[in-house]
Amino acid sequence: MHVRVHKTEWKTVHLSFFLSFYLLTLFRFIDGLHHVQTGAENLSLALTHTITVEMDASQTANRSCVQLECYMVLKDVEKKAIGSICFLAGPFTLLENAIVLGVIAATATLRRRPTYLFIASIALADVFASCFFTISFLDFHLFKHCDGPDAYLFKLGGVTMAFTSSVGSLLLTALDRYLCIYQASSYKVLLTRRRAKLSLVILWSTTIVMSFLPLMGWRCPTELKPSCSRLFPYINHGYLACWTSFTLVILTMILCAYALILWKAHRHESSMTSLQGAAGTGHARMRMDIRLARTFGMILLILVGCWLPALSFMLADVSVTLTHAQQRAFAFCSTLCLVNSAVNPLLYALRCRELRVVLLQLLQRLCEFGRCRKTTQDLPPGLHATEEINCSAISDHEIHTNRAMELHSVSEMMKNQPVNTGISVEIKE
């Protein structure tokens, strides 16, 4: 009986031990669940705070973009440098292109030739570029004047129209030279004055419609969304990609046209050298293909150097998110397009000998007119009319003499023009 009681007490001890261990484990588990719940609540509060801070920052950034401040990224030193470029290149571009337009408009012989119509189109587009780009760029980046969506897109459309028309006119000039080389015998039949005007109307109509598409509705709100450009306010990535691709296609066609011209000129000079021999006249002067290579190489180097950096940033803006440093670099590269407009008259207009001659004649007439006016002011009142008649008579005589000399030189050129070469190139020197 005593042994059974001992065994019963031992079982009771074991049962109480296991029960206390189970209760202790259960309490620890419940306490752990409480700590996990507290940690989860703290983590939830931290995540909520982080999301709230990010939303506030995003709203602040979007609010600044609504005011166009996120696009005004230039520092003070950069503003001075880029502002100096615009203040120097803008008026100079306007002046020289206006002179080219005035010379072509004042000369009937130049107005009738398709080549000078294309040069006049380049000059007109560069006049627009010097006005629209300089005013809008300085007003936005330097003076930080924020316009409404319609006003800003109208200014941007003017800049886009000017630069697109300038590059398109450069393409027409390259195609004109291409036809002059490859279709020398039928050049005047293929490229008439009427067809040249029609091509200019098509070019300007296309560029105007394409430039003002954002103003017509192809735009995006001014917020930091993936579909919006970081370079231009209100501009959609799709429109920016289309315009950049269109401009790159034009530049590629210009490069191809000049490459074909150089290849044709090289073949022509090689055949002429083989016919004339090593002691012929081909070695008495520099070969024509070498001169063309130098001229066209300089033209293409300036064209690509001025346009490729800005177009590269536009393509990068479509695919990646640009930083403020890249936005500032694009602002500098965009001024190179204005520099290209300043160089165009020197490359395409003033290198033409005929246009230079007409310009010098106009300047000479202006000087003679000023000299006659000064002389008549110094004479007595009774002799004014006689002096004016003499001045006008001298001017008329010089005009007839110049016209006779021009006709004589043209006839000599027609007589001395080779017939069997199949190539007709005017080297612009």
C-alpha positions as CSV (number, residue, x, y, z in Angstrom):
1,M,0.0,0.0,0.0
2,H,2.8,2.3,0.8
3,V,4.5,1.5,-2.5
4,R,1.4,2.4,-4.5
5,V,1.1,5.8,-2.8
6,H,4.7,6.6,-3.7
7,K,4.2,5.7,-7.4
8,T,1.0,7.8,-7.5
9,E,2.9,10.8,-6.0
10,W,5.7,10.4,-8.6
11,K,3.2,10.4,-11.4
12,T,1.7,13.6,-10.0
13,V,5.0,15.3,-9.9
14,H,5.8,14.4,-13.5
15,L,2.4,15.6,-14.6
16,S,2.7,18.9,-12.8
17,F,6.2,19.4,-14.3
18,F,5.0,18.8,-17.9
19,L,2.0,21.0,-17.2
20,S,4.2,23.9,-16.0
21,F,6.6,23.5,-18.9
22,Y,3.7,23.6,-21.3
23,L,2.2,26.7,-19.7
24,L,5.6,28.4,-19.8
25,T,6.1,27.7,-23.5
26,L,2.6,28.9,-24.2
27,F,3.2,32.2,-22.4
28,R,6.4,32.7,-24.3
29,F,4.7,32.0,-27.6
30,I,1.9,34.5,-26.7
31,D,4.5,37.1,-25.7
32,G,6.4,36.5,-29.0
33,L,3.2,37.0,-30.9
34,H,2.6,40.3,-29.1
35,H,6.2,41.5,-30.0
36,V,5.7,40.4,-33.6
37,Q,2.4,42.3,-33.7
38,T,4.0,45.4,-32.2
39,G,6.9,45.2,-34.7
40,A,4.5,44.8,-37.6
41,E,2.6,47.9,-36.4
42,N,5.9,49.9,-36.2
43,L,6.9,48.7,-39.7
44,S,3.6,49.7,-41.0
45,L,3.9,53.1,-39.5
46,A,7.4,53.5,-40.9
47,L,6.3,52.5,-44.4
48,T,3.3,54.8,-44.2
49,H,5.6,57.7,-43.2
50,T,8.0,56.9,-46.0
51,I,5.2,56.8,-48.6
52,T,3.8,60.0,-47.3
53,V,7.2,61.7,-47.5
54,E,7.7,60.4,-51.1
55,M,4.3,61.6,-52.1
56,D,4.9,65.0,-50.6
57,A,8.3,65.2,-52.5
58,S,6.6,64.1,-55.7
59,Q,3.8,66.6,-55.2
60,T,6.4,69.3,-54.5
61,A,8.4,68.4,-57.7
62,N,5.2,68.3,-59.8
63,R,4.2,71.7,-58.3
64,S,7.6,73.1,-59.3
65,C,7.2,71.5,-62.8
66,V,3.8,73.2,-63.1
67,Q,5.6,76.5,-62.7
68,L,8.4,75.2,-65.1
69,E,11.1,75.6,-62.4
70,C,12.3,72.0,-62.9
71,Y,13.4,73.0,-66.5
72,M,15.2,76.1,-65.4
73,V,18.4,74.4,-64.3
74,L,21.2,76.8,-65.5
75,K,23.6,78.2,-62.9
76,D,24.8,81.8,-62.8
77,V,28.1,81.0,-64.6
78,E,26.3,79.0,-67.3
79,K,23.7,81.7,-67.8
80,K,26.5,84.3,-68.4
81,A,28.3,82.0,-70.9
82,I,25.2,80.9,-72.9
83,G,23.7,84.4,-72.7
84,S,26.9,85.8,-74.2
85,I,26.7,83.3,-77.1
86,C,23.1,84.2,-77.8
87,F,23.7,88.0,-77.6
88,L,26.7,87.7,-80.0
89,A,25.4,85.0,-82.4
90,G,21.8,86.2,-82.6
91,P,22.3,89.7,-84.1
92,F,25.1,88.6,-86.3
93,T,23.0,85.8,-87.7
94,L,20.1,88.2,-88.3
95,L,22.3,90.8,-90.0
96,E,24.2,88.5,-92.4
97,N,21.1,86.5,-93.5
98,A,19.2,89.7,-94.0
99,I,22.0,90.9,-96.3
100,V,21.8,87.6,-98.3
101,L,18.0,87.9,-98.6
102,G,18.3,91.6,-99.7
103,V,20.9,90.8,-102.4
104,I,18.9,88.0,-103.9
105,A,15.7,89.9,-103.7
106,A,17.3,93.0,-105.4
107,T,18.8,91.0,-108.3
108,A,16.5,89.6,-110.9
109,T,19.1,87.2,-112.4
110,L,19.6,85.6,-109.0
111,R,15.9,85.3,-108.3
112,R,15.3,83.3,-111.5
113,R,17.8,80.6,-110.6
114,P,16.7,77.7,-108.4
115,T,20.0,77.5,-106.6
116,Y,19.7,81.0,-105.2
117,L,16.0,80.3,-104.3
118,F,17.2,77.5,-102.1
119,I,19.9,79.8,-100.6
120,A,17.3,82.4,-100.0
121,S,15.2,79.8,-98.2
122,I,18.2,78.9,-96.0
123,A,18.7,82.6,-95.2
124,L,15.0,83.2,-94.4
125,A,14.9,80.2,-92.0
126,D,18.0,81.4,-90.3
127,V,16.5,84.8,-89.9
128,F,13.6,83.2,-88.1
129,A,15.9,81.1,-86.0
130,S,17.9,84.1,-84.9
131,C,14.8,85.8,-83.8
132,F,12.7,83.0,-82.3
133,F,15.5,81.1,-80.6
134,T,17.4,84.0,-79.1
135,I,14.3,85.7,-77.7
136,S,12.6,82.5,-76.3
137,F,15.8,81.0,-75.0
138,L,16.9,84.0,-73.1
139,D,13.4,84.8,-71.9
140,F,13.0,81.2,-70.4
141,H,16.5,80.3,-69.1
142,L,18.0,83.6,-68.2
143,F,15.0,85.7,-67.1
144,K,12.9,82.7,-66.0
145,H,9.7,84.0,-67.5
146,C,7.0,81.3,-67.3
147,D,4.4,81.4,-70.0
148,G,1.2,79.4,-70.2
149,P,1.1,76.1,-72.2
150,D,-0.2,77.7,-75.4
151,A,2.2,80.7,-75.4
152,Y,5.2,78.5,-74.6
153,L,4.3,75.9,-77.3
154,F,3.8,78.7,-79.8
155,K,7.3,80.0,-79.2
156,L,8.8,76.5,-79.3
157,G,6.9,75.9,-82.5
158,G,8.5,79.0,-84.1
159,V,12.0,77.7,-83.1
160,T,11.2,74.2,-84.4
161,M,9.9,75.6,-87.7
162,A,13.0,77.8,-88.2
163,F,15.5,75.1,-87.5
164,T,13.6,72.4,-89.4
165,S,13.2,74.6,-92.5
166,S,16.9,75.5,-92.3
167,V,17.9,71.8,-92.4
168,G,15.3,71.1,-95.1
169,S,16.6,73.9,-97.3
170,L,20.2,72.5,-96.8
171,L,18.8,69.2,-98.2
172,L,17.3,71.0,-101.2
173,T,20.7,72.7,-101.9
174,A,22.5,69.3,-101.7
175,L,19.9,67.7,-104.1
176,D,20.4,70.7,-106.4
177,R,24.1,70.1,-106.5
178,Y,23.5,66.3,-107.0
179,L,21.3,66.9,-110.0
180,C,23.9,69.4,-111.4
181,I,26.5,66.6,-111.3
182,Y,24.5,63.5,-112.3
183,Q,22.1,65.1,-114.7
184,A,24.2,67.9,-116.2
185,S,22.7,67.7,-119.6
186,S,19.1,67.8,-118.5
187,Y,19.6,69.8,-115.3
188,K,17.7,72.9,-116.5
189,V,14.8,70.8,-117.7
190,L,14.6,68.8,-114.5
191,L,14.9,71.6,-112.0
192,T,13.0,74.6,-113.3
193,R,12.1,77.7,-111.3
194,R,8.5,76.5,-111.0
195,R,9.6,73.1,-109.5
196,A,12.0,74.9,-107.2
197,K,9.2,77.1,-105.8
198,L,6.9,74.1,-105.5
199,S,9.5,72.2,-103.5
200,L,10.0,75.2,-101.2
201,V,6.2,75.4,-100.6
202,I,6.0,71.7,-99.8
203,L,9.0,72.0,-97.4
204,W,7.7,75.0,-95.5
205,S,4.2,73.7,-95.3
206,T,5.4,70.3,-93.9
207,T,7.7,72.0,-91.3
208,I,5.0,74.4,-90.2
209,V,2.5,71.6,-89.6
210,M,5.0,69.4,-87.9
211,S,6.4,72.2,-85.7
212,F,3.0,73.2,-84.3
213,L,1.6,69.7,-83.6
214,P,2.1,70.2,-79.8
215,L,0.1,73.4,-80.0
216,M,-2.6,71.5,-81.8
217,G,-2.9,68.9,-79.0
218,W,0.0,66.4,-79.2
219,R,1.3,67.3,-75.7
220,C,1.5,66.1,-72.2
221,P,0.8,67.7,-68.8
222,T,3.7,69.4,-67.0
223,E,4.4,66.7,-64.5
224,L,7.3,64.3,-64.0
225,K,5.6,61.4,-65.8
226,P,7.4,58.9,-68.0
227,S,5.7,60.1,-71.1
228,C,6.9,63.7,-70.7
229,S,10.2,65.2,-71.8
230,R,12.8,66.4,-69.3
231,L,14.2,68.9,-71.9
232,F,11.0,70.7,-73.1
233,P,7.9,71.4,-71.1
234,Y,4.6,70.0,-72.4
235,I,6.4,67.9,-75.0
236,N,5.5,64.2,-75.4
237,H,8.2,61.6,-75.8
238,G,6.4,60.3,-78.9
239,Y,6.5,63.7,-80.7
240,L,10.1,64.3,-79.6
241,A,11.1,60.9,-81.1
242,C,9.3,61.6,-84.4
243,W,10.9,65.1,-84.8
244,T,14.4,63.8,-83.9
245,S,14.1,60.9,-86.3
246,F,12.8,63.2,-89.1
247,T,15.8,65.5,-88.6
248,L,18.3,62.6,-88.5
249,V,16.9,61.3,-91.8
250,I,17.4,64.7,-93.4
251,L,21.0,64.9,-92.2
252,T,21.6,61.4,-93.5
253,M,20.3,62.3,-96.9
254,I,22.5,65.4,-97.0
255,L,25.5,63.2,-96.2
256,C,24.6,60.7,-98.9
257,A,24.1,63.4,-101.5
258,Y,27.5,65.0,-100.9
259,A,29.2,61.6,-100.8
260,L,27.7,60.7,-104.2
261,I,28.9,64.1,-105.6
262,L,32.4,63.5,-104.4
263,W,32.4,59.9,-105.8
264,K,31.2,61.2,-109.2
265,A,33.8,64.0,-109.2
266,H,36.6,61.6,-108.3
267,R,35.6,59.3,-111.2
268,H,35.5,62.2,-113.6
269,E,38.9,63.5,-112.6
270,S,40.4,60.1,-112.7
271,S,39.2,59.5,-116.3
272,M,40.4,63.0,-117.3
273,T,43.8,62.4,-115.8
274,S,44.2,59.1,-117.6
275,L,43.2,60.7,-120.9
276,Q,45.5,63.8,-120.6
277,G,48.5,61.9,-119.1
278,A,50.7,62.7,-116.2
279,A,52.0,65.9,-117.9
280,G,48.6,67.3,-118.7
281,T,46.9,70.3,-117.3
282,G,45.3,68.2,-114.5
283,H,48.5,68.6,-112.4
284,A,49.0,72.2,-113.1
285,R,46.2,73.0,-110.7
286,M,44.6,71.2,-107.8
287,R,42.3,68.5,-108.8
288,M,38.6,69.3,-108.7
289,D,37.6,66.3,-106.5
290,I,40.2,67.4,-103.9
291,R,38.7,70.9,-103.8
292,L,35.2,69.5,-103.6
293,A,36.3,67.2,-100.8
294,R,37.8,70.1,-98.8
295,T,34.7,72.3,-99.3
296,F,32.1,69.6,-98.6
297,G,34.1,68.2,-95.8
298,M,34.1,71.5,-94.0
299,I,30.4,71.9,-94.7
300,L,29.5,68.5,-93.3
301,L,31.8,68.7,-90.4
302,I,30.2,72.0,-89.2
303,L,26.7,70.6,-89.9
304,V,27.2,67.4,-88.0
305,G,29.2,69.0,-85.2
306,C,26.4,71.6,-84.6
307,W,23.4,69.3,-84.8
308,L,24.5,65.8,-83.6
309,P,25.0,66.8,-79.9
310,A,21.6,68.3,-79.5
311,L,19.9,65.4,-81.3
312,S,21.8,62.9,-79.2
313,F,20.4,64.4,-76.0
314,M,16.9,64.3,-77.5
315,L,17.2,60.6,-78.3
316,A,18.5,60.0,-74.8
317,D,15.6,61.9,-73.3
318,V,13.2,59.5,-75.0
319,S,14.8,56.4,-73.6
320,V,16.2,57.4,-70.2
321,T,15.6,60.0,-67.4
322,L,18.0,62.9,-67.7
323,T,19.7,64.5,-64.8
324,H,20.1,68.3,-64.2
325,A,23.7,68.1,-65.4
326,Q,22.5,66.6,-68.7
327,Q,19.8,69.2,-69.0
328,R,22.4,72.0,-68.6
329,A,24.6,70.3,-71.2
330,F,21.7,70.2,-73.6
331,A,21.1,73.9,-73.1
332,F,24.7,74.6,-74.3
333,C,24.4,72.1,-77.2
334,S,21.2,73.8,-78.4
335,T,23.1,77.1,-78.9
336,L,25.3,75.3,-81.4
337,C,22.2,75.1,-83.7
338,L,22.2,78.9,-83.6
339,V,25.9,78.9,-84.4
340,N,25.2,76.7,-87.5
341,S,22.6,79.3,-88.7
342,A,25.3,82.0,-88.3
343,V,27.8,80.0,-90.4
344,N,25.4,79.0,-93.2
345,P,25.6,82.3,-95.1
346,L,29.4,82.0,-95.1
347,L,29.3,78.5,-96.4
348,Y,26.5,78.6,-99.0
349,A,25.9,82.2,-100.0
350,L,29.1,84.3,-99.7
351,R,31.2,81.5,-101.2
352,C,29.3,81.9,-104.5
353,R,31.3,84.2,-106.7
354,E,28.3,85.6,-108.6
355,L,26.6,86.6,-105.3
356,R,29.8,88.2,-104.1
357,V,30.0,90.2,-107.2
358,V,26.4,91.4,-107.0
359,L,27.0,92.3,-103.3
360,L,30.1,94.4,-104.1
361,Q,28.2,96.2,-106.9
362,L,25.4,97.1,-104.6
363,L,27.8,98.4,-102.0
364,Q,29.6,100.4,-104.7
365,R,26.3,101.9,-105.8
366,L,25.5,102.8,-102.2
367,C,28.9,104.5,-101.8
368,E,28.5,106.4,-105.1
369,F,25.0,107.5,-104.1
370,G,26.3,108.8,-100.7
371,R,29.2,110.5,-102.4
372,C,26.9,112.2,-104.9
373,R,24.6,113.3,-102.1
374,K,27.6,114.8,-100.2
375,T,28.8,116.6,-103.4
376,T,25.4,118.1,-104.1
377,Q,25.2,119.4,-100.6
378,D,28.5,121.2,-101.0
379,L,27.5,122.8,-104.4
380,P,25.6,126.1,-104.8
381,P,21.8,125.7,-105.1
382,G,21.7,126.3,-108.8
383,L,24.0,123.5,-109.7
384,H,22.2,120.7,-107.7
385,A,20.0,119.6,-110.5
386,T,22.9,119.4,-113.0
387,E,25.0,117.3,-110.6
388,E,22.2,115.0,-109.8
389,I,21.6,114.4,-113.6
390,N,25.3,113.7,-114.1
391,C,25.4,111.2,-111.2
392,S,22.3,109.4,-112.5
393,A,23.8,109.4,-116.0
394,I,27.0,107.9,-114.7
395,S,25.1,105.3,-112.7
396,D,23.0,104.3,-115.8
397,H,26.1,104.0,-117.9
398,E,27.8,101.8,-115.4
399,I,24.7,99.6,-115.1
400,H,24.6,99.1,-118.9
401,T,28.3,98.4,-119.0
402,N,28.0,95.8,-116.2
403,R,25.1,94.1,-117.9
404,A,27.1,94.0,-121.2
405,M,30.1,92.5,-119.4
406,E,27.9,89.9,-117.6
407,L,26.3,88.9,-121.0
408,H,29.7,88.7,-122.5
409,S,31.1,86.5,-119.7
410,V,28.1,84.2,-119.9
411,S,28.4,83.8,-123.6
412,E,32.1,83.0,-123.2
413,M,31.3,80.4,-120.5
414,M,28.8,78.8,-122.8
415,K,31.3,78.7,-125.6
416,N,34.1,77.3,-123.4
417,Q,31.9,74.8,-121.7
418,P,33.0,71.2,-122.4
419,V,30.5,69.0,-124.2
420,N,31.9,65.5,-123.8
421,T,32.7,65.5,-120.1
422,G,29.1,65.1,-119.0
423,I,29.8,67.0,-115.9
424,S,29.0,70.6,-115.0
425,V,30.2,71.8,-111.6
426,E,30.5,75.3,-110.3
427,I,33.2,75.4,-107.6
428,K,32.2,77.8,-104.9
429,E,35.3,79.7,-104.0
